Amino acid sequence: MQHINLPWSQFKVFVDSRSCSIQWFDVGNAYNLYVFDSLLTVNCIILKTETANIAEFEPYKALGNYPCRVKVDAHVTTSAVQETSAKLKYADMATIARGATIVAGSWVSVFSYSGSGSIYGWALGIETAQSNWLIRFVVDGEEVFSSAGLLTDDMSSSSIYNLAVGSAPTSFGINVSTDTSNIKWSGPLTMPVKYNSNVQILVKRITANKSFRGGLVTLTKET
């Protein structure tokens, strides 16, 4: 917590700019004023002999000593929200059939969409998901993980990424996790990722053929 002291002329400007409630105390020969703004405490002392400042402070007294509120400035375009919701889709990963065998050694596309919009997240169901799989996620030709793929063994290992369900550090923006049957991803800090041309998800089995069980993608299809 940072603490600063300001004269009344600067203190009142700060209060007006933040819409804060002044916490004030009558200490006999002066008023002791405080404002709390996030991790900042601002203090001001007005002596009662400062008649001009006391007069300016009077209107603030009635509005003071209320609990501090969080001020949030938001600009929401209702039409834009409606347009996005109308185009929000839960799309099945249907590039290959559910239950299809993934032959080891080759990349297989399990989802592909050409167009534009925003992708919010996806869940990929594969047999023995936590070992011997590589995952690629490609947005507008750019590899989100890497062209070599994200190794699910690294995800599940507590000594490497430690992204097994129950351990995934989503609070740090790493919104990708794994369990015995699924790989799940969502945009960092739950924010969608915009795409302008194509989204693709590919898998590669390293050893021993295993099956694709299905998947779901949440995205908007603007075009």
Helices and strands as residue ranges (DSSP letters): E 2-5, H 8-18, E 23-26, E 30-37, E 40-47, H 51-63, H 78-87, E 88-92, E 101-102, E 107-114, E 117-126, E 133-139, E 142-143, E 150-151, H 152-156, G 170-172, E 176-178, E 182-186, G 188-190, E 193-195, E 198-205, E 210-220
